[in-house]
Amino acid sequence: MKLSIKLFATIRLDTGLKLVDVNIDKPINIVEMLQTVSDIIDYDLIDKLTDNNTIIPGVIILLDGENIHHLDKLDTLITKNTTISIFPAVAGG
C-alpha cells in the first residue's frame, strides 16, 4: 500500500518537507504510521502530535479528508492506499 503523508505548518517548516510517500505491506494504525514516518524523516511526530497516547488539542489528522477524531482516533487502521494530512496545533491571532 502507498501512503502519501502531507505535512503542514510548523512540521513543514521544521523538516522542509511537504510530502512523504511511504510503502507499507500490511495494515497499520495511526500511531504506527506516525512512528514509521518519524523514522524516515528523523523528526518525532509522536512527540509533536500526541501526549500520553492522545491527540494534543488543536492537532488535526485527516485520513482521505476525514478527521480521525470521528474514526478511532490514534487506533484508526489504515488498510488501503491513503492520503494523510497532518496539521500540528498552532497558535496565532
Biopython code that builds the backbone (N, CA, C, O; Angstrom):
import numpy as np
from Bio.PDB.StructureBuilder import StructureBuilder

atoms = [
    (1, "MET", "N", (0.831, -1.175, 0.000)),
    (1, "MET", "CA", (0.000, 0.000, 0.000)),
    (1, "MET", "C", (0.881, 1.246, 0.000)),
    (1, "MET", "O", (1.973, 1.264, 0.567)),
    (2, "LYS", "N", (0.379, 2.266, -0.642)),
    (2, "LYS", "CA", (1.114, 3.532, -0.669)),
    (2, "LYS", "C", (0.392, 4.551, 0.202)),
    (2, "LYS", "O", (-0.806, 4.788, 0.050)),
    (3, "LEU", "N", (1.148, 5.146, 1.117)),
    (3, "LEU", "CA", (0.643, 6.229, 1.951)),
    (3, "LEU", "C", (1.328, 7.516, 1.522)),
    (3, "LEU", "O", (2.554, 7.577, 1.432)),
    (4, "SER", "N", (0.533, 8.538, 1.260)),
    (4, "SER", "CA", (1.070, 9.864, 0.964)),
    (4, "SER", "C", (0.753, 10.741, 2.159)),
    (4, "SER", "O", (-0.414, 11.010, 2.441)),
    (5, "ILE", "N", (1.776, 11.187, 2.860)),
    (5, "ILE", "CA", (1.594, 11.968, 4.074)),
    (5, "ILE", "C", (1.949, 13.418, 3.765)),
    (5, "ILE", "O", (3.088, 13.742, 3.432)),
    (6, "LYS", "N", (0.938, 14.283, 3.884)),
    (6, "LYS", "CA", (1.126, 15.712, 3.655)),
    (6, "LYS", "C", (1.378, 16.381, 5.005)),
    (6, "LYS", "O", (0.632, 16.183, 5.963)),
    (7, "LEU", "N", (2.438, 17.172, 5.057)),
    (7, "LEU", "CA", (2.832, 17.858, 6.288)),
    (7, "LEU", "C", (2.550, 19.349, 6.161)),
    (7, "LEU", "O", (2.766, 19.942, 5.104)),
    (8, "PHE", "N", (2.059, 19.960, 7.259)),
    (8, "PHE", "CA", (1.680, 21.361, 7.225)),
    (8, "PHE", "C", (2.263, 22.132, 8.402)),
    (8, "PHE", "O", (2.746, 21.548, 9.372)),
    (9, "ALA", "N", (2.206, 23.452, 8.294)),
    (9, "ALA", "CA", (2.541, 24.412, 9.347)),
    (9, "ALA", "C", (3.956, 24.177, 9.902)),
    (9, "ALA", "O", (4.913, 24.062, 9.138)),
    (10, "THR", "N", (4.079, 24.108, 11.232)),
    (10, "THR", "CA", (5.401, 24.037, 11.847)),
    (10, "THR", "C", (6.154, 22.758, 11.500)),
    (10, "THR", "O", (7.385, 22.762, 11.480)),
    (11, "ILE", "N", (5.449, 21.673, 11.229)),
    (11, "ILE", "CA", (6.158, 20.444, 10.825)),
    (11, "ILE", "C", (6.826, 20.664, 9.478)),
    (11, "ILE", "O", (7.973, 20.264, 9.274)),
    (12, "ARG", "N", (6.113, 21.296, 8.565)),
    (12, "ARG", "CA", (6.687, 21.598, 7.249)),
    (12, "ARG", "C", (7.877, 22.534, 7.396)),
    (12, "ARG", "O", (8.903, 22.344, 6.742)),
    (13, "LEU", "N", (7.747, 23.545, 8.250)),
    (13, "LEU", "CA", (8.849, 24.494, 8.460)),
    (13, "LEU", "C", (10.054, 23.808, 9.095)),
    (13, "LEU", "O", (11.191, 24.042, 8.688)),
    (14, "ASP", "N", (9.804, 22.960, 10.095)),
    (14, "ASP", "CA", (10.900, 22.280, 10.802)),
    (14, "ASP", "C", (11.635, 21.276, 9.928)),
    (14, "ASP", "O", (12.854, 21.139, 10.025)),
    (15, "THR", "N", (10.894, 20.569, 9.073)),
    (15, "THR", "CA", (11.503, 19.488, 8.281)),
    (15, "THR", "C", (11.873, 19.898, 6.858)),
    (15, "THR", "O", (12.714, 19.265, 6.220)),
    (16, "GLY", "N", (11.241, 20.958, 6.368)),
    (16, "GLY", "CA", (11.449, 21.357, 4.973)),
    (16, "GLY", "C", (10.723, 20.450, 3.994)),
    (16, "GLY", "O", (10.966, 20.514, 2.789)),
    (17, "LEU", "N", (9.830, 19.603, 4.503)),
    (17, "LEU", "CA", (9.118, 18.633, 3.663)),
    (17, "LEU", "C", (7.635, 18.962, 3.587)),
    (17, "LEU", "O", (7.017, 19.330, 4.587)),
    (18, "LYS", "N", (7.064, 18.825, 2.381)),
    (18, "LYS", "CA", (5.625, 18.993, 2.188)),
    (18, "LYS", "C", (4.924, 17.642, 2.109)),
    (18, "LYS", "O", (3.771, 17.506, 2.518)),
    (19, "LEU", "N", (5.629, 16.648, 1.581)),
    (19, "LEU", "CA", (5.016, 15.352, 1.308)),
    (19, "LEU", "C", (6.026, 14.238, 1.534)),
    (19, "LEU", "O", (7.192, 14.347, 1.155)),
    (20, "VAL", "N", (5.556, 13.164, 2.159)),
    (20, "VAL", "CA", (6.364, 11.967, 2.346)),
    (20, "VAL", "C", (5.533, 10.785, 1.854)),
    (20, "VAL", "O", (4.407, 10.580, 2.307)),
    (21, "ASP", "N", (6.087, 10.018, 0.935)),
    (21, "ASP", "CA", (5.423, 8.806, 0.460)),
    (21, "ASP", "C", (6.045, 7.601, 1.146)),
    (21, "ASP", "O", (7.267, 7.484, 1.242)),
    (22, "VAL", "N", (5.181, 6.704, 1.622)),
    (22, "VAL", "CA", (5.626, 5.517, 2.339)),
    (22, "VAL", "C", (4.902, 4.306, 1.760)),
    (22, "VAL", "O", (3.689, 4.341, 1.553)),
    (23, "ASN", "N", (5.637, 3.253, 1.506)),
    (23, "ASN", "CA", (5.032, 1.989, 1.089)),
    (23, "ASN", "C", (5.028, 1.044, 2.283)),
    (23, "ASN", "O", (6.052, 0.845, 2.938)),
    (24, "ILE", "N", (3.862, 0.464, 2.556)),
    (24, "ILE", "CA", (3.732, -0.490, 3.650)),
    (24, "ILE", "C", (3.141, -1.778, 3.100)),
    (24, "ILE", "O", (2.439, -1.762, 2.089)),
    (25, "ASP", "N", (3.423, -2.884, 3.757)),
    (25, "ASP", "CA", (2.961, -4.171, 3.253)),
    (25, "ASP", "C", (1.820, -4.772, 4.054)),
    (25, "ASP", "O", (1.316, -5.841, 3.711)),
    (26, "LYS", "N", (1.399, -4.083, 5.140)),
    (26, "LYS", "CA", (0.288, -4.597, 5.945)),
    (26, "LYS", "C", (-0.428, -3.408, 6.580)),
    (26, "LYS", "O", (0.154, -2.330, 6.706)),
    (27, "PRO", "N", (-1.682, -3.595, 6.980)),
    (27, "PRO", "CA", (-2.399, -2.502, 7.649)),
    (27, "PRO", "C", (-1.675, -2.057, 8.919)),
    (27, "PRO", "O", (-1.118, -2.871, 9.655)),
    (28, "ILE", "N", (-1.698, -0.746, 9.156)),
    (28, "ILE", "CA", (-1.109, -0.171, 10.369)),
    (28, "ILE", "C", (-2.064, 0.882, 10.916)),
    (28, "ILE", "O", (-2.900, 1.416, 10.188)),
    (29, "ASN", "N", (-1.930, 1.174, 12.207)),
    (29, "ASN", "CA", (-2.768, 2.229, 12.781)),
    (29, "ASN", "C", (-2.030, 3.569, 12.695)),
    (29, "ASN", "O", (-0.886, 3.632, 12.245)),
    (30, "ILE", "N", (-2.691, 4.621, 13.127)),
    (30, "ILE", "CA", (-2.125, 5.969, 13.017)),
    (30, "ILE", "C", (-0.823, 6.104, 13.803)),
    (30, "ILE", "O", (0.127, 6.716, 13.315)),
    (31, "VAL", "N", (-0.765, 5.548, 14.997)),
    (31, "VAL", "CA", (0.466, 5.642, 15.796)),
    (31, "VAL", "C", (1.627, 4.957, 15.077)),
    (31, "VAL", "O", (2.732, 5.497, 15.033)),
    (32, "GLU", "N", (1.388, 3.787, 14.521)),
    (32, "GLU", "CA", (2.444, 3.072, 13.782)),
    (32, "GLU", "C", (2.867, 3.866, 12.552)),
    (32, "GLU", "O", (4.051, 3.904, 12.215)),
    (33, "MET", "N", (1.914, 4.497, 11.882)),
    (33, "MET", "CA", (2.243, 5.322, 10.721)),
    (33, "MET", "C", (3.098, 6.505, 11.143)),
    (33, "MET", "O", (4.089, 6.823, 10.486)),
    (34, "LEU", "N", (2.713, 7.169, 12.255)),
    (34, "LEU", "CA", (3.496, 8.309, 12.735)),
    (34, "LEU", "C", (4.921, 7.894, 13.079)),
    (34, "LEU", "O", (5.865, 8.628, 12.785)),
    (35, "GLN", "N", (5.090, 6.728, 13.699)),
    (35, "GLN", "CA", (6.428, 6.242, 14.038)),
    (35, "GLN", "C", (7.231, 5.931, 12.779)),
    (35, "GLN", "O", (8.415, 6.257, 12.698)),
    (36, "THR", "N", (6.594, 5.307, 11.809)),
    (36, "THR", "CA", (7.267, 4.981, 10.544)),
    (36, "THR", "C", (7.747, 6.244, 9.847)),
    (36, "THR", "O", (8.894, 6.319, 9.407)),
    (37, "VAL", "N", (6.873, 7.235, 9.748)),
    (37, "VAL", "CA", (7.249, 8.493, 9.088)),
    (37, "VAL", "C", (8.321, 9.215, 9.907)),
    (37, "VAL", "O", (9.263, 9.769, 9.340)),
    (38, "SER", "N", (8.187, 9.214, 11.226)),
    (38, "SER", "CA", (9.196, 9.842, 12.088)),
    (38, "SER", "C", (10.579, 9.258, 11.837)),
    (38, "SER", "O", (11.566, 9.990, 11.763)),
    (39, "ASP", "N", (10.645, 7.935, 11.708)),
    (39, "ASP", "CA", (11.926, 7.269, 11.457)),
    (39, "ASP", "C", (12.502, 7.685, 10.103)),
    (39, "ASP", "O", (13.712, 7.867, 9.969)),
    (40, "ILE", "N", (11.636, 7.833, 9.106)),
    (40, "ILE", "CA", (12.089, 8.192, 7.752)),
    (40, "ILE", "C", (12.611, 9.618, 7.704)),
    (40, "ILE", "O", (13.650, 9.879, 7.099)),
    (41, "ILE", "N", (11.893, 10.551, 8.342)),
    (41, "ILE", "CA", (12.266, 11.967, 8.230)),
    (41, "ILE", "C", (13.111, 12.466, 9.400)),
    (41, "ILE", "O", (13.500, 13.633, 9.432)),
    (42, "ASP", "N", (13.397, 11.580, 10.367)),
    (42, "ASP", "CA", (14.200, 11.939, 11.535)),
    (42, "ASP", "C", (13.605, 13.144, 12.279)),
    (42, "ASP", "O", (14.290, 14.124, 12.569)),
    (43, "TYR", "N", (12.305, 13.032, 12.573)),
    (43, "TYR", "CA", (11.552, 14.087, 13.269)),
    (43, "TYR", "C", (10.459, 13.398, 14.063)),
    (43, "TYR", "O", (9.684, 12.624, 13.501)),
    (44, "ASP", "N", (10.382, 13.662, 15.358)),
    (44, "ASP", "CA", (9.475, 12.935, 16.239)),
    (44, "ASP", "C", (8.039, 13.457, 16.156)),
    (44, "ASP", "O", (7.647, 14.342, 16.916)),
    (45, "LEU", "N", (7.263, 12.900, 15.227)),
    (45, "LEU", "CA", (5.870, 13.304, 15.057)),
    (45, "LEU", "C", (5.010, 12.911, 16.254)),
    (45, "LEU", "O", (4.079, 13.633, 16.611)),
    (46, "ILE", "N", (5.309, 11.791, 16.868)),
    (46, "ILE", "CA", (4.510, 11.341, 18.011)),
    (46, "ILE", "C", (4.622, 12.352, 19.150)),
    (46, "ILE", "O", (3.615, 12.701, 19.765)),
    (47, "ASP", "N", (5.816, 12.818, 19.433)),
    (47, "ASP", "CA", (6.009, 13.817, 20.487)),
    (47, "ASP", "C", (5.339, 15.138, 20.120)),
    (47, "ASP", "O", (4.795, 15.818, 20.990)),
    (48, "LYS", "N", (5.374, 15.503, 18.855)),
    (48, "LYS", "CA", (4.810, 16.773, 18.381)),
    (48, "LYS", "C", (3.282, 16.766, 18.376)),
    (48, "LYS", "O", (2.659, 17.814, 18.548)),
    (49, "LEU", "N", (2.666, 15.577, 18.179)),
    (49, "LEU", "CA", (1.228, 15.497, 17.944)),
    (49, "LEU", "C", (0.421, 14.842, 19.051)),
    (49, "LEU", "O", (-0.801, 14.982, 19.090)),
    (50, "THR", "N", (1.098, 14.116, 19.966)),
    (50, "THR", "CA", (0.369, 13.369, 20.988)),
    (50, "THR", "C", (0.942, 13.631, 22.379)),
    (50, "THR", "O", (2.071, 14.092, 22.542)),
    (51, "ASP", "N", (0.114, 13.316, 23.366)),
    (51, "ASP", "CA", (0.536, 13.387, 24.761)),
    (51, "ASP", "C", (-0.173, 12.258, 25.497)),
    (51, "ASP", "O", (-1.403, 12.207, 25.515)),
    (52, "ASN", "N", (0.583, 11.362, 26.099)),
    (52, "ASN", "CA", (0.007, 10.209, 26.812)),
    (52, "ASN", "C", (-0.984, 9.425, 25.949)),
    (52, "ASN", "O", (-2.086, 9.097, 26.388)),
    (53, "ASN", "N", (-0.573, 9.134, 24.726)),
    (53, "ASN", "CA", (-1.373, 8.337, 23.786)),
    (53, "ASN", "C", (-2.701, 8.967, 23.395)),
    (53, "ASN", "O", (-3.633, 8.263, 23.008)),
    (54, "THR", "N", (-2.794, 10.294, 23.493)),
    (54, "THR", "CA", (-3.966, 11.008, 22.996)),
    (54, "THR", "C", (-3.493, 12.145, 22.098)),
    (54, "THR", "O", (-2.371, 12.634, 22.229)),
    (55, "ILE", "N", (-4.354, 12.548, 21.199)),
    (55, "ILE", "CA", (-4.028, 13.630, 20.276)),
    (55, "ILE", "C", (-4.070, 14.951, 21.040)),
    (55, "ILE", "O", (-5.026, 15.221, 21.767)),
    (56, "ILE", "N", (-3.043, 15.764, 20.878)),
    (56, "ILE", "CA", (-2.979, 17.072, 21.513)),
    (56, "ILE", "C", (-4.116, 17.939, 20.953)),
    (56, "ILE", "O", (-4.360, 17.930, 19.746)),
    (57, "PRO", "N", (-4.816, 18.692, 21.829)),
    (57, "PRO", "CA", (-5.873, 19.583, 21.330)),
    (57, "PRO", "C", (-5.334, 20.521, 20.253)),
    (57, "PRO", "O", (-4.254, 21.093, 20.399)),
    (58, "GLY", "N", (-6.085, 20.669, 19.189)),
    (58, "GLY", "CA", (-5.687, 21.522, 18.079)),
    (58, "GLY", "C", (-5.013, 20.781, 16.944)),
    (58, "GLY", "O", (-4.915, 21.309, 15.836)),
    (59, "VAL", "N", (-4.544, 19.565, 17.196)),
    (59, "VAL", "CA", (-3.932, 18.749, 16.144)),
    (59, "VAL", "C", (-5.036, 18.152, 15.284)),
    (59, "VAL", "O", (-6.039, 17.652, 15.792)),
    (60, "ILE", "N", (-4.833, 18.213, 13.979)),
    (60, "ILE", "CA", (-5.787, 17.614, 13.046)),
    (60, "ILE", "C", (-5.035, 16.622, 12.169)),
    (60, "ILE", "O", (-4.027, 16.963, 11.550)),
    (61, "ILE", "N", (-5.535, 15.389, 12.124)),
    (61, "ILE", "CA", (-5.001, 14.369, 11.230)),
    (61, "ILE", "C", (-6.166, 13.874, 10.393)),
    (61, "ILE", "O", (-7.148, 13.344, 10.912)),
    (62, "LEU", "N", (-6.033, 14.060, 9.074)),
    (62, "LEU", "CA", (-7.084, 13.655, 8.146)),
    (62, "LEU", "C", (-6.656, 12.414, 7.389)),
    (62, "LEU", "O", (-5.532, 12.323, 6.895)),
    (63, "LEU", "N", (-7.566, 11.464, 7.306)),
    (63, "LEU", "CA", (-7.351, 10.219, 6.560)),
    (63, "LEU", "C", (-8.280, 10.283, 5.360)),
    (63, "LEU", "O", (-9.492, 10.119, 5.499)),
    (64, "ASP", "N", (-7.711, 10.523, 4.175)),
    (64, "ASP", "CA", (-8.507, 10.759, 2.967)),
    (64, "ASP", "C", (-9.578, 11.812, 3.218)),
    (64, "ASP", "O", (-10.720, 11.662, 2.783)),
    (65, "GLY", "N", (-9.199, 12.889, 3.929)),
    (65, "GLY", "CA", (-10.083, 14.010, 4.169)),
    (65, "GLY", "C", (-10.989, 13.880, 5.375)),
    (65, "GLY", "O", (-11.703, 14.829, 5.700)),
    (66, "GLU", "N", (-10.988, 12.735, 6.055)),
    (66, "GLU", "CA", (-11.844, 12.528, 7.224)),
    (66, "GLU", "C", (-11.009, 12.619, 8.494)),
    (66, "GLU", "O", (-9.983, 11.951, 8.629)),
    (67, "ASN", "N", (-11.458, 13.446, 9.412)),
    (67, "ASN", "CA", (-10.744, 13.658, 10.671)),
    (67, "ASN", "C", (-10.755, 12.376, 11.494)),
    (67, "ASN", "O", (-11.813, 11.786, 11.712)),
    (68, "ILE", "N", (-9.578, 11.940, 11.952)),
    (68, "ILE", "CA", (-9.516, 10.694, 12.727)),
    (68, "ILE", "C", (-10.218, 10.815, 14.076)),
    (68, "ILE", "O", (-10.471, 9.802, 14.727)),
    (69, "HIS", "N", (-10.539, 12.046, 14.512)),
    (69, "HIS", "CA", (-11.339, 12.216, 15.734)),
    (69, "HIS", "C", (-12.712, 11.573, 15.564)),
    (69, "HIS", "O", (-13.330, 11.152, 16.542)),
    (70, "HIS", "N", (-13.187, 11.499, 14.325)),
    (70, "HIS", "CA", (-14.501, 10.920, 14.037)),
    (70, "HIS", "C", (-14.404, 9.435, 13.697)),
    (70, "HIS", "O", (-15.414, 8.785, 13.426)),
    (71, "LEU", "N", (-13.200, 8.912, 13.713)),
    (71, "LEU", "CA", (-12.978, 7.488, 13.459)),
    (71, "LEU", "C", (-12.543, 6.863, 14.786)),
    (71, "LEU", "O", (-13.219, 7.047, 15.799)),
    (72, "ASP", "N", (-11.443, 6.141, 14.798)),
    (72, "ASP", "CA", (-10.943, 5.523, 16.027)),
    (72, "ASP", "C", (-9.721, 6.245, 16.580)),
    (72, "ASP", "O", (-8.875, 5.638, 17.236)),
    (73, "LYS", "N", (-9.636, 7.538, 16.312)),
    (73, "LYS", "CA", (-8.532, 8.381, 16.771)),
    (73, "LYS", "C", (-7.184, 7.735, 16.414)),
    (73, "LYS", "O", (-6.975, 7.358, 15.261)),
    (74, "LEU", "N", (-6.277, 7.602, 17.376)),
    (74, "LEU", "CA", (-4.946, 7.057, 17.084)),
    (74, "LEU", "C", (-4.975, 5.568, 16.747)),
    (74, "LEU", "O", (-4.011, 5.037, 16.196)),
    (75, "ASP", "N", (-6.066, 4.903, 17.072)),
    (75, "ASP", "CA", (-6.208, 3.480, 16.737)),
    (75, "ASP", "C", (-6.792, 3.253, 15.352)),
    (75, "ASP", "O", (-6.962, 2.106, 14.938)),
    (76, "THR", "N", (-7.104, 4.328, 14.623)),
    (76, "THR", "CA", (-7.649, 4.202, 13.277)),
    (76, "THR", "C", (-6.711, 3.366, 12.422)),
    (76, "THR", "O", (-5.513, 3.639, 12.354)),
    (77, "LEU", "N", (-7.259, 2.350, 11.770)),
    (77, "LEU", "CA", (-6.468, 1.436, 10.955)),
    (77, "LEU", "C", (-6.414, 1.917, 9.511)),
    (77, "LEU", "O", (-7.435, 2.279, 8.926)),
    (78, "ILE", "N", (-5.228, 1.916, 8.951)),
    (78, "ILE", "CA", (-5.010, 2.274, 7.550)),
    (78, "ILE", "C", (-4.870, 0.971, 6.775)),
    (78, "ILE", "O", (-3.939, 0.199, 7.007)),
    (79, "THR", "N", (-5.807, 0.729, 5.846)),
    (79, "THR", "CA", (-5.860, -0.566, 5.170)),
    (79, "THR", "C", (-5.743, -0.489, 3.659)),
    (79, "THR", "O", (-5.789, -1.516, 2.981)),
    (80, "LYS", "N", (-5.589, 0.738, 3.110)),
    (80, "LYS", "CA", (-5.543, 0.881, 1.651)),
    (80, "LYS", "C", (-4.681, 2.082, 1.297)),
    (80, "LYS", "O", (-4.250, 2.827, 2.177)),
    (81, "ASN", "N", (-4.430, 2.267, 0.002)),
    (81, "ASN", "CA", (-3.730, 3.468, -0.442)),
    (81, "ASN", "C", (-4.463, 4.677, 0.123)),
    (81, "ASN", "O", (-5.681, 4.794, -0.017)),
    (82, "THR", "N", (-3.723, 5.570, 0.757)),
    (82, "THR", "CA", (-4.348, 6.626, 1.533)),
    (82, "THR", "C", (-3.522, 7.911, 1.474)),
    (82, "THR", "O", (-2.296, 7.877, 1.373)),
    (83, "THR", "N", (-4.219, 9.037, 1.538)),
    (83, "THR", "CA", (-3.555, 10.323, 1.746)),
    (83, "THR", "C", (-3.862, 10.779, 3.160)),
    (83, "THR", "O", (-5.021, 10.847, 3.571)),
    (84, "ILE", "N", (-2.812, 11.088, 3.891)),
    (84, "ILE", "CA", (-2.932, 11.523, 5.282)),
    (84, "ILE", "C", (-2.398, 12.946, 5.363)),
    (84, "ILE", "O", (-1.273, 13.222, 4.945)),
    (85, "SER", "N", (-3.209, 13.843, 5.903)),
    (85, "SER", "CA", (-2.806, 15.239, 6.078)),
    (85, "SER", "C", (-2.630, 15.491, 7.567)),
    (85, "SER", "O", (-3.514, 15.181, 8.366)),
    (86, "ILE", "N", (-1.482, 16.058, 7.937)),
    (86, "ILE", "CA", (-1.153, 16.283, 9.347)),
    (86, "ILE", "C", (-0.963, 17.767, 9.596)),
    (86, "ILE", "O", (-0.085, 18.408, 9.018)),
    (87, "PHE", "N", (-1.823, 18.309, 10.488)),
    (87, "PHE", "CA", (-1.773, 19.701, 10.889)),
    (87, "PHE", "C", (-1.461, 19.766, 12.375)),
    (87, "PHE", "O", (-2.307, 19.378, 13.180)),
    (88, "PRO", "N", (-0.283, 20.240, 12.777)),
    (88, "PRO", "CA", (0.020, 20.350, 14.201)),
    (88, "PRO", "C", (-0.787, 21.480, 14.830)),
    (88, "PRO", "O", (-1.336, 22.329, 14.128)),
    (89, "ALA", "N", (-0.853, 21.480, 16.141)),
    (89, "ALA", "CA", (-1.504, 22.582, 16.855)),
    (89, "ALA", "C", (-0.680, 23.841, 16.619)),
    (89, "ALA", "O", (0.542, 23.831, 16.765)),
    (90, "VAL", "N", (-1.351, 24.909, 16.258)),
    (90, "VAL", "CA", (-0.674, 26.190, 16.039)),
    (90, "VAL", "C", (-1.453, 27.271, 16.744)),
    (90, "VAL", "O", (-2.653, 27.132, 16.983)),
    (91, "ALA", "N", (-0.775, 28.343, 17.074)),
    (91, "ALA", "CA", (-1.419, 29.479, 17.724)),
    (91, "ALA", "C", (-1.231, 30.714, 16.851)),
    (91, "ALA", "O", (-0.301, 30.788, 16.048)),
    (92, "GLY", "N", (-2.085, 31.632, 17.014)),
    (92, "GLY", "CA", (-1.976, 32.866, 16.260)),
    (92, "GLY", "C", (-3.218, 33.700, 16.474)),
    (92, "GLY", "O", (-4.136, 33.314, 17.197)),
    (93, "GLY", "N", (-3.225, 34.827, 15.843)),
    (93, "GLY", "CA", (-4.429, 35.603, 16.010)),
    (93, "GLY", "C", (-4.256, 37.031, 15.710)),
    (93, "GLY", "O", (-5.208, 37.803, 15.814)),
]
sb = StructureBuilder()
sb.init_structure("model")
sb.init_model(0)
sb.init_chain("A")
sb.init_seg("    ")
for serial, (resi, resn, name, xyz) in enumerate(atoms, 1):
    if name == "N":
        sb.init_residue(resn, " ", resi, " ")
    sb.init_atom(name, np.array(xyz, "f"), 0.0, 1.0, " ", f" {name:<3s}", serial, name[0])
structure = sb.get_structure()
